[in-house]
């Protein structure tokens, strides 16, 4: 039996899909403010904006992360042409594909940024949704650590440009090169054992030390003890006698030293920092909020020199980071740093018409003001002036002009601040 949408039992939900957001004008003001800080900071360092479709072949993520990740953590489907398609869960594979496609034409070193929407089938929670916007900043073509130093400097400057002072956030830094050297030359693990232990270390702060050691000994052996590479830790000198570990640690120490010289003194070595993506090959870092109500990682990145080989191309050295709008918004709320002017509309002036006879002059005034750079709406509801003013206030419009018989006759008007 056919039923119509007027049947109350078939009403559509007013809620958005779970884990995504609607953006009303007041929400877009906040979002656009975040985007503007990101864009202005990156462009001040000479980065250029790029973009791409939200759709990618599923094989792109399977080659990088494995089929299990694609099937369980992404939005993937078969299109009408029987192609397997995924809504992008991250931007790095896409920009790697784009650079690989034109690597013989592009001017290296290449500095790029984008602010795409990303999709991940996660359990929605504070600071993590199924769709979010993310700033991505990448340098291609620099083999030395100047790329990491520049990107970490940019990350620090973005935080400060939002008004978050250096003492309120910490930049934790480590190295996949160092981690891999420890795994192979200290713990003597093969590739699979190394991968398992790194995943375990990545979750180390979510379990007791006893539980961590028990699980680690299932991967390594009964004598396993976690090696900390801080200068005062037990085993440090013995580990530094191994060339692979010593060289990787020296490279990391030099990056930290250079950043400190540049005034970025809240950079600290963290030997438990792993980062989840397998494609990292060198320096990795994460920015942590120290606010008591938002004590968490905000964003991070690192070097990924081998990703372009997925496309059958020679490797191009690459380094980058991603910063999500959800996590930075939580930080801005925690510090009460959202600008107060965001409560105002992007419309500067509302012209309030008293009657039909006032419309022609009102539209002429509006055109003149727009030509001078103001954003103007003309209210032609002809409601009482008080009601029209209340409407402008509700929209967050800061100024009004009332056009009535006298204004039309004298071709003059007054601007009223609300």
C-alpha positions as CSV (number, residue, x, y, z in Angstrom):
1,X,0.0,0.0,0.0
2,X,1.3,3.4,-1.0
3,X,1.9,5.9,1.9
4,X,2.6,9.6,1.6
5,X,5.1,11.7,3.5
6,X,2.1,13.5,5.2
7,X,1.7,10.4,7.3
8,X,3.1,11.2,10.7
9,X,4.8,7.8,11.0
10,X,6.9,8.6,8.0
11,X,8.3,12.0,9.0
12,X,11.9,12.5,8.1
13,X,14.3,13.2,11.0
14,X,15.4,16.7,11.7
15,X,18.8,15.5,12.9
16,X,21.9,15.3,10.7
17,X,23.5,12.0,10.0
18,X,25.4,10.7,13.1
19,X,28.8,12.1,13.5
20,X,28.4,15.0,11.1
21,X,27.4,18.6,11.6
22,X,25.0,21.3,10.1
23,X,26.5,24.7,9.8
24,X,24.1,27.6,10.3
25,X,25.4,31.1,9.5
26,X,26.7,31.7,13.1
27,X,28.6,28.3,12.8
28,X,30.0,29.3,9.4
29,X,31.4,32.5,10.9
30,X,33.5,30.4,13.4
31,X,34.5,27.9,10.7
32,X,35.6,30.7,8.3
33,X,37.5,32.4,11.1
34,X,39.5,29.2,11.7
35,X,40.0,28.8,7.9
36,X,41.3,32.4,7.6
37,X,43.9,31.9,10.4
38,X,45.1,28.7,8.7
39,X,45.2,30.3,5.2
40,X,46.9,33.5,6.2
41,X,49.6,31.7,8.2
42,X,50.4,29.2,5.5
43,X,50.4,31.8,2.7
44,X,52.7,34.0,4.8
45,X,55.3,31.2,4.4
46,X,54.8,30.9,0.7
47,X,52.4,27.9,0.6
48,X,49.8,27.7,-2.2
49,X,46.4,26.2,-2.0
50,X,45.2,23.1,-3.9
51,X,42.2,20.8,-3.7
52,X,40.8,17.5,-5.1
53,X,37.6,15.5,-5.1
54,X,36.3,13.8,-1.9
55,X,36.2,10.5,-4.0
56,X,39.2,8.3,-4.4
57,X,39.7,4.7,-5.7
58,X,39.6,2.4,-2.6
59,X,42.9,0.9,-3.8
60,X,44.7,4.1,-2.9
61,X,44.0,3.5,0.8
62,X,44.4,-0.3,0.6
63,X,47.9,0.1,-0.8
64,X,48.8,2.4,2.0
65,X,46.9,1.1,5.0
66,X,45.6,-2.4,4.1
67,X,42.2,-3.7,3.0
68,X,41.0,-4.1,6.6
69,X,41.4,-0.4,7.4
70,X,39.4,0.5,4.3
71,X,36.6,-2.0,5.0
72,X,36.2,-1.1,8.7
73,X,37.1,2.6,9.1
74,X,36.1,4.3,5.8
75,X,33.0,5.0,3.8
76,X,33.5,2.8,0.8
77,X,31.0,1.6,-1.9
78,X,30.7,0.3,-5.4
79,X,29.6,2.9,-7.9
80,X,27.4,2.3,-11.0
81,X,30.4,1.6,-13.1
82,X,31.4,-1.3,-10.7
83,X,34.3,0.8,-9.4
84,X,35.3,0.6,-5.7
85,X,35.2,4.1,-4.3
86,X,36.1,5.6,-0.9
87,X,35.3,9.0,0.7
88,X,38.7,10.3,1.6
89,X,39.7,9.7,5.2
90,X,42.8,11.8,4.9
91,X,44.5,14.0,2.3
92,X,48.1,12.8,2.3
93,X,47.6,9.9,-0.2
94,X,45.7,12.3,-2.5
95,X,48.4,15.0,-2.6
96,X,51.0,12.3,-3.1
97,X,49.0,11.0,-6.1
98,X,48.7,14.6,-7.5
99,X,52.5,15.3,-7.1
100,X,53.4,11.9,-8.5
101,X,51.2,12.6,-11.5
102,X,53.0,15.8,-12.4
103,X,56.4,15.4,-10.7
104,X,58.3,16.2,-13.9
105,X,56.5,19.5,-14.3
106,X,56.2,20.8,-10.7
107,X,58.8,23.2,-9.2
108,X,60.5,21.6,-6.2
109,X,60.7,22.3,-3.4
110,X,56.9,22.5,-3.5
111,X,54.9,24.0,-0.7
112,X,51.2,23.2,-0.7
113,X,48.2,23.5,1.6
114,X,44.5,22.5,1.5
115,X,41.4,22.6,3.8
116,X,39.3,19.6,2.7
117,X,36.5,17.7,4.4
118,X,37.5,14.2,5.5
119,X,35.4,11.2,6.4
120,X,36.2,8.4,8.9
121,X,33.8,5.7,10.2
122,X,34.7,6.3,13.9
123,X,32.7,6.3,17.1
124,X,31.8,10.0,17.5
125,X,33.2,11.5,20.7
126,X,34.5,14.8,22.0
127,X,37.1,16.1,19.5
128,X,36.4,13.4,16.9
129,X,33.5,13.2,14.4
130,X,32.8,11.2,11.3
131,X,33.3,14.2,9.1
132,X,35.6,17.2,9.8
133,X,37.6,19.8,8.0
134,X,41.4,19.6,8.2
135,X,44.3,21.9,7.3
136,X,47.0,20.0,5.4
137,X,50.4,21.5,4.9
138,X,53.1,19.7,3.0
139,X,56.6,20.3,1.6
140,X,57.9,18.2,-1.3
141,X,61.5,18.0,-2.4
142,X,63.5,18.9,0.7
143,X,65.7,16.0,2.0
144,X,67.2,17.9,5.0
145,X,65.5,18.6,8.3
146,X,64.8,22.2,7.3
147,X,61.4,21.0,6.1
148,X,60.5,19.6,9.5
149,X,61.8,22.7,11.2
150,X,59.7,25.0,9.0
151,X,56.5,22.9,9.4
152,X,56.9,22.8,13.2
153,X,57.5,26.5,13.2
154,X,54.3,27.0,11.2
155,X,52.4,24.8,13.6
156,X,53.6,26.8,16.5
157,X,52.7,30.1,14.8
158,X,49.2,28.9,14.0
159,X,48.6,28.2,17.7
160,X,49.9,31.7,18.6
161,X,47.8,33.3,15.8
162,X,44.8,31.8,17.5
163,X,45.9,33.5,20.7
164,X,47.1,30.3,22.5
165,X,50.3,31.2,24.2
166,X,53.4,29.0,24.2
167,X,53.1,27.9,27.9
168,X,49.6,26.5,27.1
169,X,50.7,23.9,24.5
170,X,53.6,21.5,24.0
171,X,55.1,20.2,20.8
172,X,56.1,16.6,21.3
173,X,58.7,15.2,18.8
174,X,60.2,11.9,18.0
175,X,61.6,10.0,14.9
176,X,60.4,7.0,13.0
177,X,64.0,6.4,11.9
178,X,65.0,6.3,15.6
179,X,62.1,4.1,16.5
180,X,62.8,1.6,13.7
181,X,66.5,1.5,14.7
182,X,65.5,0.7,18.3
183,X,63.1,-2.0,17.1
184,X,65.6,-3.8,14.8
185,X,68.9,-3.2,16.6
186,X,68.0,-3.0,20.3
187,X,64.9,-5.2,20.6
188,X,66.0,-7.3,17.5
189,X,62.5,-7.6,16.1
190,X,61.5,-8.4,12.5
191,X,59.1,-6.1,10.5
192,X,56.0,-7.8,11.9
193,X,57.2,-7.7,15.5
194,X,58.3,-4.1,15.1
195,X,54.8,-3.1,13.8
196,X,53.1,-4.9,16.7
197,X,55.3,-3.3,19.4
198,X,55.0,0.2,17.9
199,X,51.2,-0.2,17.9
200,X,51.4,-1.3,21.6
201,X,53.7,1.7,22.5
202,X,51.2,4.0,20.8
203,X,48.6,2.8,23.4
204,X,51.0,2.7,26.3
205,X,49.5,5.6,28.3
206,X,46.0,3.9,28.1
207,X,47.1,0.9,30.3
208,X,49.1,0.2,33.4
209,X,52.8,-0.3,33.2
210,X,52.3,-4.0,34.3
211,X,49.8,-4.6,31.5
212,X,52.1,-2.9,28.9
213,X,55.1,-5.0,30.0
214,X,53.1,-8.2,29.9
215,X,51.8,-7.5,26.4
216,X,55.2,-6.4,25.2
217,X,56.8,-9.6,26.4
218,X,54.3,-11.6,24.3
219,X,55.8,-9.8,21.3
220,X,59.5,-9.8,22.3
221,X,60.7,-12.0,25.1
222,X,60.5,-12.5,28.9
223,X,63.4,-10.1,29.5
224,X,61.8,-7.1,27.8
225,X,62.2,-3.7,29.4
226,X,61.1,-0.5,27.7
227,X,64.1,1.5,26.5
228,X,63.8,5.3,27.2
229,X,66.2,7.4,25.1
230,X,66.3,10.3,27.5
231,X,69.9,11.2,28.4
232,X,69.5,10.2,32.1
233,X,67.7,6.9,31.5
234,X,69.1,3.4,32.1
235,X,70.4,1.8,28.9
236,X,70.9,5.1,27.2
237,X,74.7,4.9,26.8
238,X,74.6,1.3,25.7
239,X,71.9,2.2,23.1
240,X,74.0,5.1,21.9
241,X,76.9,2.7,21.1
242,X,74.7,1.4,18.2
243,X,75.4,3.6,15.1
244,X,71.8,3.4,13.8
245,X,70.3,4.6,17.1
246,X,73.1,7.2,17.7
247,X,72.8,8.8,14.3
248,X,69.0,9.0,14.3
249,X,69.0,10.5,17.8
250,X,71.6,13.0,16.8
251,X,69.5,14.1,13.9
252,X,66.5,14.5,16.2
253,X,68.5,16.4,18.9
254,X,69.7,18.8,16.2
255,X,66.1,19.6,15.1
256,X,65.1,20.3,18.7
257,X,68.2,22.5,19.2
258,X,67.5,24.5,16.1
259,X,63.8,25.1,17.1
260,X,64.9,26.2,20.6
261,X,67.3,28.7,18.9
262,X,64.4,30.1,16.9
263,X,62.5,30.7,20.1
264,X,60.2,27.7,20.0
265,X,61.2,26.4,23.5
266,X,58.1,24.2,24.1
267,X,59.4,21.4,21.9
268,X,60.2,18.3,23.9
269,X,61.4,14.8,22.9
270,X,58.8,12.1,23.6
271,X,60.1,8.5,23.3
272,X,56.5,7.2,23.4
273,X,55.3,9.2,20.4
274,X,54.6,6.9,17.5
275,X,51.9,8.4,15.3
276,X,49.4,6.0,13.8
277,X,50.1,6.1,10.0
278,X,52.6,3.6,8.7
279,X,54.0,5.8,6.0
280,X,56.1,8.0,8.2
281,X,59.8,7.6,7.7
282,X,61.6,10.3,9.7
283,X,60.8,13.1,12.2
284,X,57.3,13.0,13.7
285,X,55.5,15.5,16.0
286,X,52.3,16.2,17.7
287,X,50.9,19.4,19.3
288,X,49.3,18.9,22.8
289,X,46.9,21.2,24.5
290,X,47.8,21.6,28.2
291,X,44.5,23.0,29.3
292,X,43.0,21.0,32.2
293,X,39.7,20.7,30.4
294,X,41.1,19.8,27.0
295,X,44.4,17.9,27.8
296,X,44.9,16.1,24.5
297,X,46.7,15.9,21.2
298,X,45.4,18.6,18.8
299,X,47.3,17.7,15.6
300,X,50.5,16.4,14.2
301,X,52.5,15.2,11.3
302,X,56.0,14.1,10.1
303,X,58.2,13.0,7.2
304,X,56.9,10.5,4.6
305,X,59.6,10.1,1.9
306,X,58.4,6.8,0.4
307,X,54.7,7.4,-0.3
308,X,55.0,8.3,-3.9
309,X,56.5,4.9,-4.7
310,X,52.9,3.5,-4.4
311,X,52.3,5.1,-7.9
312,X,55.4,3.5,-9.5
313,X,57.3,6.7,-9.3
314,X,60.7,7.5,-7.8
315,X,60.4,8.7,-4.3
316,X,60.1,12.4,-3.6
317,X,61.1,13.6,-0.1
318,X,58.0,14.9,1.7
319,X,57.0,16.2,5.0
320,X,53.6,17.5,6.3
321,X,51.0,17.9,9.0
322,X,47.2,17.9,9.4
323,X,45.2,20.0,11.8
324,X,41.4,19.4,12.3
325,X,38.8,22.0,12.9
326,X,37.0,20.0,15.6
327,X,40.0,19.8,17.9
328,X,41.2,23.4,17.5
329,X,37.6,24.6,18.1
330,X,37.6,22.7,21.4
331,X,40.8,24.4,22.4
332,X,39.6,27.8,21.4
333,X,36.5,27.3,23.5
334,X,38.5,26.1,26.5
335,X,40.6,29.3,26.4
336,X,37.6,31.5,25.5
337,X,39.5,32.7,22.4
338,X,36.7,32.8,19.8
339,X,36.6,36.5,18.7
340,X,33.6,38.4,20.0
341,X,32.9,39.9,16.6
342,X,32.0,36.5,15.3
343,X,28.5,37.2,16.9
344,X,28.0,39.8,14.2
345,X,26.8,39.0,10.7
346,X,28.9,39.5,7.6
347,X,26.2,42.0,6.6
348,X,27.3,45.5,7.7
349,X,24.1,47.5,7.3
350,X,20.3,46.7,7.1
351,X,18.2,49.3,5.3
352,X,14.7,49.4,6.7
353,X,11.9,50.5,4.4
354,X,8.8,52.2,5.8
355,X,6.6,51.7,2.8
356,X,6.5,50.9,-1.0
357,X,7.5,54.5,-1.8
358,X,10.8,54.2,0.0
359,X,12.1,51.2,-1.9
360,X,13.5,53.0,-4.9
361,X,15.6,55.3,-2.8
362,X,16.6,52.5,-0.4
363,X,17.9,50.4,-3.3
364,X,19.9,53.3,-4.6
365,X,21.5,53.9,-1.2
366,X,22.2,50.2,-1.0
367,X,23.9,50.1,-4.4
368,X,26.1,53.1,-3.4
369,X,27.1,51.5,-0.1
370,X,27.9,48.2,-1.8
371,X,30.1,50.1,-4.4
372,X,32.0,51.5,-1.4
373,X,32.6,48.0,0.0
374,X,29.7,47.5,2.5
375,X,27.5,44.4,2.7
376,X,23.9,45.6,2.7
377,X,20.4,44.1,2.9
378,X,17.2,45.9,2.2
379,X,14.2,44.9,4.4
380,X,11.0,45.3,2.4
381,X,8.6,43.7,4.9
382,X,7.2,47.2,5.8
383,X,6.8,46.0,9.4
384,X,7.1,48.5,12.3
385,X,10.6,50.1,12.6
386,X,11.0,48.5,16.0
387,X,10.3,45.0,14.6
388,X,12.7,45.5,11.7
389,X,15.4,46.7,14.1
390,X,14.8,43.6,16.3
391,X,15.2,41.4,13.1
392,X,18.5,43.1,12.3
393,X,19.7,42.6,15.9
394,X,18.7,38.9,15.7
395,X,20.8,38.6,12.5
396,X,23.7,40.3,14.2
397,X,23.8,43.2,11.8
398,X,25.6,46.1,13.5
399,X,24.1,49.1,11.7
400,X,20.7,50.1,10.3
401,X,19.4,52.9,8.1
402,X,15.7,53.8,8.2
403,X,14.2,55.1,4.9
404,X,10.8,56.8,5.0
405,X,9.0,59.7,3.4
406,X,11.4,62.4,4.8
407,X,14.6,60.5,3.7
408,X,13.2,60.0,0.2
409,X,12.2,63.7,-0.1
410,X,15.6,65.1,1.2
411,X,17.7,62.2,-0.3
412,X,19.5,61.9,3.0
413,X,19.8,59.3,5.7
414,X,21.2,58.5,9.1
415,X,23.2,55.4,10.1
416,X,22.3,54.0,13.5
417,X,24.7,51.8,15.4
418,X,23.0,48.8,17.1
